[in-house]
Amino acid sequence: MLHKIDSDFSFEAFGLKVRLVNEEDTDFILSLRTNTELSKYIHQTEKDRQKQLEWFREYKKREAEGRDYYFIYFKNDKPIGVNRIYNIYEYYGTPGSWLCSPDNDPIDSMSTYFCAREIYYNVLMLDLLVYDVRKANKQVWKMHKMLGAQLIGESEIDYYFAMSKDNYMKKKDFVLKMLNVTE
């Protein structure tokens, strides 16, 4: 069973507003995905607006099927970050493409992480996230472990993690308090 959300989906938490991306977000997405510092640990994207629009149209088909969702986060009506969840099946999915504007306050960037988990676990009703993180991306994989992710394998370049809703919920409040983030 796929977990569908409406194309006009919106969500608010942690001081952020969230919605699904649309074509008007292309320039912001490209600015993040082609920023060499931000994108060094994700699949490379060409700085080609037309190719991004073509990818976007294919993505919208997957979105309509409930297999892939691409979210954009706003703070005070300004876009601050994006992320996706894809390969959605009965009870699990794969989060990825998490990028935030380098101009953000670090707490706002972390808030996109928590907001995404609320959507995955409580809106899409998924029980498990399965994903990879580049070994060189130490700050991110350490954060995932701190928040309850379990290392389930590795390759030469990646660590593979699984994070259950239960493990995340056990750690969430402690980390939010430590970071002084409010829902």
GUGU-670824 format. One record per atom (N, C-alpha, C): residue number from 1; atom name; y negated, x negated, z negated. Coordinates in Angstrom, 2 decimals. Layout:
residues N
 pake nuro      yy      xx      zz
  NUM   CA       Y       X       Z
...
END
This chain:
residues 183
 pake nuro      yy      xx      zz
    1    N    1.18   -0.83    0.00
    1   CA    0.00    0.00    0.00
    1    C   -1.25   -0.88    0.00
    2    N   -2.14   -0.64    0.95
    2   CA   -3.39   -1.38    0.98
    2    C   -4.44   -0.68    0.14
    3    N   -5.31   -1.45   -0.41
    3   CA   -6.35   -0.95   -1.30
    3    C   -7.66   -0.88   -0.53
    4    N   -7.99    0.27   -0.04
    4   CA   -9.19    0.41    0.79
    4    C  -10.42    0.77   -0.03
    5    N  -11.52    0.18    0.38
    5   CA  -12.81    0.56   -0.16
    5    C  -13.67    1.00    1.02
    6    N  -14.61    1.85    0.76
    6   CA  -15.46    2.40    1.82
    6    C  -16.38    1.34    2.41
    7    N  -16.75    1.53    3.66
    7   CA  -17.64    0.58    4.34
    7    C  -19.04    0.56    3.70
    8    N  -19.39    1.62    2.98
    8   CA  -20.68    1.63    2.29
    8    C  -20.56    1.23    0.82
    9    N  -19.50    0.52    0.51
    9   CA  -19.22    0.04   -0.85
    9    C  -20.45   -0.69   -1.43
   10    N  -20.73   -0.40   -2.68
   10   CA  -21.72   -1.17   -3.43
   10    C  -21.25   -1.25   -4.88
   11    N  -21.70   -2.29   -5.56
   11   CA  -21.23   -2.56   -6.91
   11    C  -22.33   -3.33   -7.62
   12    N  -22.47   -3.10   -8.92
   12   CA  -23.45   -3.85   -9.71
   12    C  -22.79   -4.32  -11.00
   13    N  -22.97   -5.59  -11.29
   13   CA  -22.49   -6.18  -12.54
   13    C  -23.12   -7.56  -12.70
   14    N  -23.25   -8.00  -13.93
   14   CA  -23.75   -9.34  -14.24
   14    C  -25.13   -9.59  -13.63
   15    N  -25.93   -8.54  -13.52
   15   CA  -27.27   -8.67  -12.96
   15    C  -27.32   -8.81  -11.45
   16    N  -26.20   -8.56  -10.80
   16   CA  -26.12   -8.71   -9.34
   16    C  -25.78   -7.38   -8.68
   17    N  -26.20   -7.26   -7.43
   17   CA  -25.78   -6.16   -6.58
   17    C  -24.87   -6.74   -5.50
   18    N  -23.84   -6.00   -5.17
   18   CA  -22.85   -6.48   -4.20
   18    C  -22.61   -5.38   -3.17
   19    N  -22.42   -5.80   -1.94
   19   CA  -22.00   -4.90   -0.89
   19    C  -21.17   -5.68    0.11
   20    N  -20.56   -4.98    1.06
   20   CA  -19.84   -5.65    2.13
   20    C  -20.85   -6.22    3.12
   21    N  -20.51   -7.35    3.72
   21   CA  -21.42   -7.96    4.68
   21    C  -21.54   -7.09    5.92
   22    N  -22.65   -7.26    6.62
   22   CA  -22.82   -6.62    7.92
   22    C  -23.44   -7.65    8.87
   23    N  -23.61   -7.27   10.12
   23   CA  -24.08   -8.23   11.12
   23    C  -25.44   -8.82   10.77
   24    N  -26.27   -8.07   10.06
   24   CA  -27.59   -8.57    9.69
   24    C  -27.50   -9.75    8.71
   25    N  -26.33   -9.96    8.11
   25   CA  -26.14  -11.06    7.16
   25    C  -25.72  -12.36    7.84
   26    N  -25.56  -12.32    9.16
   26   CA  -25.02  -13.46    9.90
   26    C  -25.80  -14.75    9.65
   27    N  -27.12  -14.69    9.71
   27   CA  -27.90  -15.92    9.55
   27    C  -27.75  -16.51    8.14
   28    N  -27.72  -15.65    7.12
   28   CA  -27.53  -16.15    5.76
   28    C  -26.14  -16.78    5.62
   29    N  -25.12  -16.11    6.13
   29   CA  -23.76  -16.65    6.05
   29    C  -23.67  -17.99    6.78
   30    N  -24.22  -18.06    7.98
   30   CA  -24.20  -19.32    8.72
   30    C  -24.96  -20.42    7.97
   31    N  -26.06  -20.07    7.30
   31   CA  -26.81  -21.09    6.56
   31    C  -25.96  -21.69    5.45
   32    N  -25.10  -20.88    4.83
   32   CA  -24.22  -21.40    3.78
   32    C  -23.04  -22.17    4.38
   33    N  -22.38  -21.55    5.36
   33   CA  -21.15  -22.12    5.91
   33    C  -21.38  -23.39    6.71
   34    N  -22.59  -23.61    7.20
   34   CA  -22.87  -24.83    7.98
   34    C  -23.65  -25.86    7.17
   35    N  -23.90  -25.56    5.91
   35   CA  -24.51  -26.54    5.01
   35    C  -23.43  -27.55    4.65
   36    N  -23.60  -28.79    5.05
   36   CA  -22.52  -29.79    4.91
   36    C  -22.09  -29.99    3.47
   37    N  -23.01  -29.93    2.54
   37   CA  -22.64  -30.11    1.14
   37    C  -21.85  -28.92    0.61
   38    N  -22.30  -27.71    0.92
   38   CA  -21.64  -26.50    0.42
   38    C  -20.27  -26.28    1.05
   39    N  -20.13  -26.63    2.32
   39   CA  -18.92  -26.25    3.05
   39    C  -17.88  -27.35    3.16
   40    N  -18.04  -28.43    2.42
   40   CA  -17.10  -29.54    2.61
   40    C  -15.68  -29.24    2.14
   41    N  -15.48  -28.17    1.36
   41   CA  -14.13  -27.85    0.88
   41    C  -13.57  -26.56    1.49
   42    N  -14.22  -26.03    2.53
   42   CA  -13.73  -24.80    3.16
   42    C  -13.56  -25.03    4.66
   43    N  -12.95  -24.06    5.31
   43   CA  -12.76  -24.09    6.76
   43    C  -14.12  -24.23    7.44
   44    N  -14.22  -25.17    8.35
   44   CA  -15.49  -25.44    9.01
   44    C  -15.89  -24.33    9.98
   45    N  -17.17  -24.06   10.02
   45   CA  -17.75  -23.04   10.89
   45    C  -18.77  -23.70   11.80
   46    N  -18.70  -23.37   13.09
   46   CA  -19.68  -23.88   14.04
   46    C  -21.01  -23.17   13.82
   47    N  -22.09  -23.88   14.07
   47   CA  -23.43  -23.28   13.95
   47    C  -23.73  -22.55   15.25
   48    N  -22.94  -21.50   15.48
   48   CA  -23.03  -20.72   16.72
   48    C  -23.07  -19.25   16.33
   49    N  -24.24  -18.68   16.39
   49   CA  -24.43  -17.29   15.95
   49    C  -23.52  -16.34   16.72
   50    N  -23.37  -16.54   18.02
   50   CA  -22.54  -15.64   18.83
   50    C  -21.08  -15.70   18.39
   51    N  -20.57  -16.89   18.12
   51   CA  -19.18  -17.01   17.64
   51    C  -19.02  -16.35   16.28
   52    N  -20.03  -16.49   15.43
   52   CA  -19.97  -15.85   14.12
   52    C  -19.95  -14.33   14.27
   53    N  -20.74  -13.80   15.19
   53   CA  -20.75  -12.36   15.43
   53    C  -19.41  -11.88   15.97
   54    N  -18.79  -12.67   16.84
   54   CA  -17.46  -12.32   17.36
   54    C  -16.44  -12.32   16.22
   55    N  -16.48  -13.34   15.36
   55   CA  -15.57  -13.38   14.21
   55    C  -15.82  -12.17   13.32
   56    N  -17.08  -11.87   13.13
   56   CA  -17.46  -10.75   12.28
   56    C  -16.88   -9.43   12.79
   57    N  -16.93   -9.21   14.09
   57   CA  -16.40   -7.96   14.66
   57    C  -14.90   -7.86   14.46
   58    N  -14.19   -8.98   14.56
   58   CA  -12.75   -8.98   14.28
   58    C  -12.48   -8.73   12.80
   59    N  -13.32   -9.34   11.96
   59   CA  -13.19   -9.12   10.52
   59    C  -13.35   -7.63   10.19
   60    N  -14.30   -6.96   10.79
   60   CA  -14.55   -5.54   10.50
   60    C  -13.31   -4.69   10.79
   61    N  -12.48   -5.10   11.75
   61   CA  -11.22   -4.39   12.02
   61    C  -10.27   -4.56   10.83
   62    N  -10.19   -5.78   10.31
   62   CA   -9.33   -6.04    9.14
   62    C   -9.86   -5.30    7.92
   63    N  -11.20   -5.24    7.79
   63   CA  -11.81   -4.50    6.68
   63    C  -11.41   -3.03    6.75
   64    N  -11.48   -2.44    7.94
   64   CA  -11.15   -1.02    8.11
   64    C   -9.68   -0.75    7.75
   65    N   -8.84   -1.75    7.90
   65   CA   -7.42   -1.63    7.54
   65    C   -7.16   -1.91    6.07
   66    N   -8.17   -2.41    5.34
   66   CA   -8.00   -2.73    3.93
   66    C   -7.31   -4.06    3.69
   67    N   -7.35   -4.98    4.67
   67   CA   -6.67   -6.27    4.54
   67    C   -7.61   -7.42    4.21
   68    N   -8.92   -7.20    4.36
   68   CA   -9.88   -8.30    4.23
   68    C  -11.24   -7.70    3.88
   69    N  -11.89   -8.25    2.86
   69   CA  -13.22   -7.80    2.49
   69    C  -14.11   -9.02    2.30
   70    N  -15.31   -8.93    2.84
   70   CA  -16.28  -10.02    2.76
   70    C  -17.51   -9.46    2.04
   71    N  -17.81  -10.02    0.89
   71   CA  -18.87   -9.51    0.02
   71    C  -20.10  -10.42    0.05
   72    N  -21.26   -9.80   -0.10
   72   CA  -22.51  -10.54   -0.23
   72    C  -23.16  -10.10   -1.54
   73    N  -23.71  -11.07   -2.27
   73   CA  -24.29  -10.86   -3.60
   73    C  -25.80  -11.02   -3.54
   74    N  -26.49  -10.15   -4.26
   74   CA  -27.95  -10.17   -4.29
   74    C  -28.45  -10.24   -5.72
   75    N  -29.52  -10.99   -5.90
   75   CA  -30.25  -11.03   -7.17
   75    C  -31.69  -10.71   -6.83
   76    N  -32.22   -9.65   -7.42
   76   CA  -33.59   -9.21   -7.10
   76    C  -33.78   -9.03   -5.60
   77    N  -32.80   -8.41   -4.96
   77   CA  -32.82   -8.10   -3.52
   77    C  -32.80   -9.32   -2.61
   78    N  -32.52  -10.48   -3.16
   78   CA  -32.42  -11.70   -2.35
   78    C  -30.94  -12.11   -2.29
   79    N  -30.40  -12.37   -1.08
   79   CA  -29.00  -12.80   -1.02
   79    C  -28.81  -14.16   -1.68
   80    N  -27.77  -14.25   -2.51
   80   CA  -27.55  -15.52   -3.22
   80    C  -26.16  -16.10   -2.99
   81    N  -25.23  -15.31   -2.45
   81   CA  -23.89  -15.85   -2.24
   81    C  -22.98  -14.88   -1.52
   82    N  -21.83  -15.41   -1.12
   82   CA  -20.81  -14.62   -0.42
   82    C  -19.42  -15.06   -0.89
   83    N  -18.46  -14.19   -0.69
   83   CA  -17.06  -14.57   -0.83
   83    C  -16.19  -13.50   -0.19
   84    N  -14.93  -13.83   -0.02
   84   CA  -13.99  -12.91    0.62
   84    C  -12.77  -12.73   -0.26
   85    N  -12.04  -11.67    0.05
   85   CA  -10.66  -11.54   -0.40
   85    C   -9.89  -11.07    0.82
   86    N   -8.80  -11.75    1.11
   86   CA   -8.03  -11.47    2.32
   86    C   -6.55  -11.54    2.01
   87    N   -5.73  -11.31    3.02
   87   CA   -4.27  -11.25    2.81
   87    C   -3.95  -10.31    1.65
   88    N   -4.56   -9.15    1.66
   88   CA   -4.36   -8.17    0.60
   88    C   -3.06   -7.42    0.86
   89    N   -2.20   -7.43   -0.14
   89   CA   -0.93   -6.71   -0.07
   89    C   -0.85   -5.76   -1.26
   90    N    0.33   -5.33   -1.60
   90   CA    0.50   -4.30   -2.63
   90    C   -0.25   -4.60   -3.92
   91    N   -0.05   -5.75   -4.48
   91   CA   -0.63   -6.03   -5.80
   91    C   -1.35   -7.38   -5.86
   92    N   -1.48   -8.06   -4.73
   92   CA   -2.15   -9.35   -4.76
   92    C   -2.99   -9.59   -3.51
   93    N   -3.85  -10.60   -3.60
   93   CA   -4.69  -10.99   -2.49
   93    C   -5.14  -12.43   -2.67
   94    N   -5.83  -12.95   -1.67
   94   CA   -6.29  -14.33   -1.68
   94    C   -7.82  -14.37   -1.65
   95    N   -8.44  -14.84   -2.71
   95   CA   -9.90  -15.00   -2.68
   95    C  -10.26  -16.30   -1.98
   96    N  -11.42  -16.32   -1.35
   96   CA  -11.85  -17.54   -0.69
   96    C  -13.26  -17.42   -0.16
   97    N  -13.67  -18.47    0.54
   97   CA  -14.99  -18.53    1.18
   97    C  -16.11  -18.28    0.20
   98    N  -15.94  -18.74   -1.04
   98   CA  -16.94  -18.55   -2.08
   98    C  -18.04  -19.60   -1.90
   99    N  -19.21  -19.15   -1.52
   99   CA  -20.36  -20.03   -1.35
   99    C  -21.59  -19.37   -1.93
  100    N  -22.40  -20.18   -2.59
  100   CA  -23.65  -19.67   -3.16
  100    C  -24.79  -20.56   -2.72
  101    N  -25.95  -19.96   -2.61
  101   CA  -27.14  -20.68   -2.20
  101    C  -27.41  -21.85   -3.14
  102    N  -27.75  -23.01   -2.60
  102   CA  -28.04  -24.15   -3.47
  102    C  -29.31  -23.94   -4.30
  103    N  -30.10  -22.93   -3.95
  103   CA  -31.32  -22.64   -4.70
  103    C  -31.07  -21.81   -5.95
  104    N  -29.84  -21.31   -6.11
  104   CA  -29.51  -20.44   -7.24
  104    C  -29.58  -21.15   -8.57
  105    N  -29.88  -20.36   -9.58
  105   CA  -29.63  -20.78  -10.95
  105    C  -28.10  -20.85  -11.07
  106    N  -27.55  -21.90  -11.69
  106   CA  -26.09  -22.01  -11.80
  106    C  -25.42  -20.79  -12.46
  107    N  -26.11  -20.14  -13.38
  107   CA  -25.55  -18.95  -14.03
  107    C  -25.41  -17.81  -13.01
  108    N  -26.36  -17.68  -12.10
  108   CA  -26.24  -16.65  -11.06
  108    C  -25.04  -16.94  -10.17
  109    N  -24.83  -18.20   -9.83
  109   CA  -23.66  -18.55   -9.02
  109    C  -22.36  -18.21   -9.76
  110    N  -22.30  -18.54  -11.05
  110   CA  -21.11  -18.19  -11.84
  110    C  -20.95  -16.68  -11.93
  111    N  -22.05  -15.97  -12.00
  111   CA  -21.99  -14.51  -12.08
  111    C  -21.33  -13.92  -10.83
  112    N  -21.51  -14.57   -9.67
  112   CA  -20.83  -14.07   -8.46
  112    C  -19.32  -14.18   -8.64
  113    N  -18.86  -15.23   -9.31
  113   CA  -17.43  -15.42   -9.57
  113    C  -16.90  -14.26  -10.42
  114    N  -17.59  -13.97  -11.52
  114   CA  -17.13  -12.91  -12.42
  114    C  -17.22  -11.54  -11.76
  115    N  -18.27  -11.33  -11.02
  115   CA  -18.44  -10.06  -10.31
  115    C  -17.29   -9.86   -9.31
  116    N  -16.95  -10.91   -8.59
  116   CA  -15.84  -10.83   -7.63
  116    C  -14.54  -10.46   -8.33
  117    N  -14.28  -11.07   -9.48
  117   CA  -13.03  -10.76  -10.21
  117    C  -13.02   -9.30  -10.66
  118    N  -14.16   -8.77  -11.06
  118   CA  -14.22   -7.35  -11.43
  118    C  -13.84   -6.48  -10.23
  119    N  -14.32   -6.85   -9.06
  119   CA  -13.98   -6.10   -7.85
  119    C  -12.49   -6.22   -7.55
  120    N  -11.97   -7.43   -7.57
  120   CA  -10.55   -7.64   -7.24
  120    C   -9.63   -6.88   -8.19
  121    N   -9.88   -7.06   -9.47
  121   CA   -8.95   -6.52  -10.46
  121    C   -9.21   -5.05  -10.79
  122    N  -10.46   -4.61  -10.80
  122   CA  -10.76   -3.27  -11.29
  122    C  -11.18   -2.27  -10.22
  123    N  -11.59   -2.75   -9.06
  123   CA  -11.91   -1.84   -7.95
  123    C  -10.72   -1.79   -6.99
  124    N  -10.28   -2.96   -6.52
  124   CA   -9.14   -3.02   -5.62
  124    C   -7.81   -2.86   -6.36
  125    N   -7.87   -2.97   -7.67
  125   CA   -6.68   -2.78   -8.54
  125    C   -5.56   -3.77   -8.22
  126    N   -5.94   -5.01   -7.93
  126   CA   -4.96   -6.06   -7.70
  126    C   -4.55   -6.65   -9.04
  127    N   -3.34   -7.12   -9.13
  127   CA   -2.83   -7.72  -10.36
  127    C   -2.77   -9.23  -10.31
  128    N   -2.83   -9.80   -9.10
  128   CA   -2.62  -11.23   -8.95
  128    C   -3.46  -11.77   -7.81
  129    N   -4.08  -12.92   -8.05
  129   CA   -4.77  -13.67   -7.01
  129    C   -4.00  -14.95   -6.75
  130    N   -3.78  -15.28   -5.49
  130   CA   -3.06  -16.49   -5.10
  130    C   -3.96  -17.23   -4.12
  131    N   -4.25  -18.51   -4.42
  131   CA   -5.22  -19.23   -3.60
  131    C   -5.05  -20.73   -3.73
  132    N   -5.74  -21.45   -2.85
  132   CA   -5.73  -22.90   -2.88
  132    C   -7.14  -23.41   -3.11
  133    N   -7.22  -24.59   -3.70
  133   CA   -8.48  -25.28   -3.93
  133    C   -8.25  -26.74   -3.57
  134    N   -9.14  -27.32   -2.81
  134   CA   -9.04  -28.74   -2.47
  134    C   -9.01  -29.58   -3.75
  135    N   -8.12  -30.55   -3.78
  135   CA   -8.04  -31.44   -4.95
  135    C   -9.36  -32.15   -5.21
  136    N  -10.07  -32.48   -4.15
  136   CA  -11.34  -33.18   -4.29
  136    C  -12.42  -32.29   -4.90
  137    N  -12.21  -31.00   -4.91
  137   CA  -13.20  -30.05   -5.45
  137    C  -12.94  -29.85   -6.95
  138    N  -13.05  -30.93   -7.69
  138   CA  -12.66  -30.96   -9.11
  138    C  -13.38  -29.91   -9.96
  139    N  -14.66  -29.75   -9.75
  139   CA  -15.43  -28.81  -10.57
  139    C  -14.85  -27.40  -10.44
  140    N  -14.47  -27.01   -9.23
  140   CA  -13.97  -25.65   -9.02
  140    C  -12.56  -25.48   -9.55
  141    N  -11.65  -26.42   -9.27
  141   CA  -10.29  -26.19   -9.78
  141    C  -10.23  -26.29  -11.29
  142    N  -11.08  -27.08  -11.90
  142   CA  -11.12  -27.13  -13.37
  142    C  -11.62  -25.80  -13.94
  143    N  -12.62  -25.22  -13.27
  143   CA  -13.14  -23.91  -13.71
  143    C  -12.04  -22.85  -13.60
  144    N  -11.29  -22.85  -12.50
  144   CA  -10.21  -21.87  -12.34
  144    C   -9.18  -22.00  -13.46
  145    N   -8.82  -23.23  -13.79
  145   CA   -7.85  -23.43  -14.87
  145    C   -8.41  -22.94  -16.20
  146    N   -9.68  -23.22  -16.46
  146   CA  -10.32  -22.78  -17.70
  146    C  -10.29  -21.25  -17.81
  147    N  -10.36  -20.57  -16.66
  147   CA  -10.39  -19.12  -16.64
  147    C   -9.00  -18.48  -16.53
  148    N   -7.94  -19.26  -16.68
  148   CA   -6.61  -18.68  -16.75
  148    C   -5.73  -18.84  -15.53
  149    N   -6.19  -19.57  -14.52
  149   CA   -5.36  -19.79  -13.33
  149    C   -4.20  -20.72  -13.68
  150    N   -3.06  -20.42  -13.10
  150   CA   -1.86  -21.24  -13.30
  150    C   -1.60  -22.05  -12.05
  151    N   -1.41  -23.36  -12.19
  151   CA   -1.07  -24.21  -11.07
  151    C    0.37  -23.89  -10.66
  152    N    0.57  -23.53   -9.38
  152   CA    1.91  -23.15   -8.93
  152    C    2.46  -24.09   -7.85
  153    N    1.66  -25.06   -7.43
  153   CA    2.12  -26.01   -6.42
  153    C    0.97  -26.87   -5.94
  154    N    1.31  -27.80   -5.07
  154   CA    0.28  -28.65   -4.50
  154    C    0.75  -29.26   -3.19
  155    N   -0.21  -29.65   -2.37
  155   CA    0.05  -30.40   -1.15
  155    C   -0.72  -31.71   -1.28
  156    N   -0.78  -32.47   -0.21
  156   CA   -1.56  -33.71   -0.27
  156    C   -3.01  -33.45   -0.59
  157    N   -3.56  -32.34   -0.09
  157   CA   -5.00  -32.11   -0.24
  157    C   -5.37  -30.92   -1.11
  158    N   -4.42  -30.02   -1.39
  158   CA   -4.73  -28.79   -2.12
  158    C   -3.90  -28.62   -3.38
  159    N   -4.50  -27.91   -4.35
  159   CA   -3.76  -27.32   -5.45
  159    C   -3.60  -25.85   -5.13
  160    N   -2.46  -25.27   -5.49
  160   CA   -2.20  -23.85   -5.29
  160    C   -2.17  -23.17   -6.66
  161    N   -2.91  -22.10   -6.76
  161   CA   -3.05  -21.40   -8.03
  161    C   -2.66  -19.94   -7.90
  162    N   -2.27  -19.37   -9.04
  162   CA   -2.11  -17.92   -9.19
  162    C   -2.86  -17.54  -10.46
  163    N   -3.58  -16.43  -10.37
  163   CA   -4.30  -15.95  -11.55
  163    C   -4.01  -14.46  -11.71
  164    N   -3.31  -14.14  -12.80
  164   CA   -3.02  -12.74  -13.07
  164    C   -4.22  -12.09  -13.73
  165    N   -4.30  -10.80  -13.59
  165   CA   -5.37  -10.05  -14.25
  165    C   -5.30  -10.26  -15.76
  166    N   -4.09  -10.24  -16.32
  166   CA   -3.95  -10.42  -17.77
  166    C   -4.49  -11.78  -18.23
  167    N   -4.13  -12.86  -17.52
  167   CA   -4.62  -14.19  -17.91
  167    C   -6.14  -14.27  -17.80
  168    N   -6.67  -13.72  -16.73
  168   CA   -8.13  -13.72  -16.54
  168    C   -8.81  -12.96  -17.68
  169    N   -8.31  -11.77  -18.00
  169   CA   -8.95  -10.94  -19.03
  169    C   -8.90  -11.62  -20.39
  170    N   -7.85  -12.40  -20.67
  170   CA   -7.76  -13.11  -21.94
  170    C   -8.85  -14.17  -22.08
  171    N   -9.26  -14.77  -20.99
  171   CA  -10.23  -15.87  -21.02
  171    C  -11.67  -15.42  -20.72
  172    N  -11.82  -14.32  -20.03
  172   CA  -13.11  -13.88  -19.50
  172    C  -14.19  -13.81  -20.58
  173    N  -13.97  -13.08  -21.64
  173   CA  -15.01  -12.88  -22.65
  173    C  -15.44  -14.19  -23.31
  174    N  -14.48  -15.06  -23.58
  174   CA  -14.79  -16.36  -24.17
  174    C  -15.70  -17.16  -23.25
  175    N  -15.37  -17.21  -21.96
  175   CA  -16.16  -18.00  -21.01
  175    C  -17.53  -17.37  -20.80
  176    N  -17.59  -16.05  -20.70
  176   CA  -18.89  -15.39  -20.54
  176    C  -19.80  -15.70  -21.73
  177    N  -19.23  -15.66  -22.93
  177   CA  -20.02  -15.96  -24.13
  177    C  -20.47  -17.41  -24.12
  178    N  -19.57  -18.30  -23.72
  178   CA  -19.90  -19.73  -23.68
  178    C  -21.03  -20.00  -22.68
  179    N  -21.03  -19.29  -21.56
  179   CA  -22.05  -19.47  -20.54
  179    C  -23.30  -18.62  -20.78
  180    N  -23.23  -17.77  -21.80
  180   CA  -24.33  -16.85  -22.11
  180    C  -24.63  -15.91  -20.94
  181    N  -23.55  -15.38  -20.32
  181   CA  -23.65  -14.43  -19.22
  181    C  -23.35  -13.05  -19.77
  182    N  -24.18  -12.09  -19.41
  182   CA  -23.95  -10.71  -19.86
  182    C  -23.57   -9.84  -18.68
  183    N  -22.73   -8.85  -18.99
  183   CA  -22.30   -7.91  -17.95
  183    C  -23.39   -6.93  -17.72
END
